[in-house]
Amino acid sequence: MQIAESKLEITASRQFVPWLYEQHLGLVFTTYQAGKVFFIGLEPTGKLAVFERTLDRCMGLYSNGNSLYISTLYQLWRFENTLAPGETHNDHDVIYLPQIGYITGDLDIHDIVIDHNQQIVFANTLFSCLATVSPTHSFVPIWQPPFITKLAAEDRCHLNGLALKDGKPKYVSLISQSDVAEGWRQKRVGGGCIIDIESNEIVLSGLSMPHSPRWYQDKLWLLNSGTGEFGYANLETGTFEAIAFCPGYQRGLAFHHNFAIVGISESRHTKTLSGLPLDDKLAAKDTKARCGLLVINLKTGDIVHSLNIEGVVTELYDIAVLPKIRRPMAIGFRTDEIRRVITIGN
């Protein structure tokens, strides 16, 4: 798909579209760099369908049944599918409508989950803690790393990732164990870790810019973004087992059957993302970081399909899978559509 007016080009690898059809799957991903959320599906003709909406600094994503949660610059939104099972509208089988929005302030919200009590839990990166929403306050803290001595708007350790296990928040990823304002920036190489929030124990350390921990098929998977490696934590030995190298800065991880979908971004020439082991690995492989989605076979570690993104979008943050959905879309805030979409509850 090429959109000339916005200088954006999205191209799929040769078997990506057939794979999407066979899996009966829709995808959604965010880019805070461009302020867009993209929905990926298929047209009735079988061609790739791309639908986008503008949401200022959209980052965290979580799909839960008919609900889709998205964090933005100073809000956390719950979108709800307005179509009944089997119903379509203009060839779309899902239309997400914003239903509830929480004003959180600019907390730099990263990962979002919904726990077994249907409570929203998110990585409050600015305040170095896990938190939930509140009808009366910006947030309510739930947990903080044992080394964080004060809840302050200082992004001390860059707590960014959150994984559920058995419906409960279980693991978080951090760039470092620093307890000073933005101290994590000095520990980008080798300072990253994964913490079990129930025991407060560090179960994995020595990582470089880890992101997106996810519990799936009895393993704790994660992105070791600073090295470009996707793999899992061996919780018995406390080591990271890489199964694939991804040619880009990784953020966003989702699963479907025996596949992982990983988001990769182009390299930023900033102090934060420069000088990482990833740069040397890319140079050794005679390639450059690119932006897009990678589909990885969990059994072999092979990158079997990809969606490449070029143009104004150079960085992704999060990904969610939408099972049994062919062509998703969403109602945004910048057109009159939202005034005319009205649903009646039972």
Secondary structure, DSSP 8 states (H G I E B T S, - for coil): -EEGGGTEEEEE-TTHHHHHHHHTEEEEEEETTTTEEEEEEE-TTS-EEEEEEE-TT---EEEETTEEEEE-SSEEEEEEE-S-TT--BTTBSEEEEEEEEEE--S--EEEEEE-TTS-EEEEETTTTEEEE--SSSS-EEEE--TT--S--SS-SS-EEEEEEETTEEEEEEES----STTGGGGGTTT-EEEEETTTTEEEEEEESSEEEEEEETTEEEEEETTTTEEEEEETTTTEEEEEEE-SSEEEEEEEETTEEEEEEE----STTTSS-HHHHHHHHTT----EEEEEEETTT--EEEEEEEEES------EEEEET-SSEEE--SSSTHHHH------
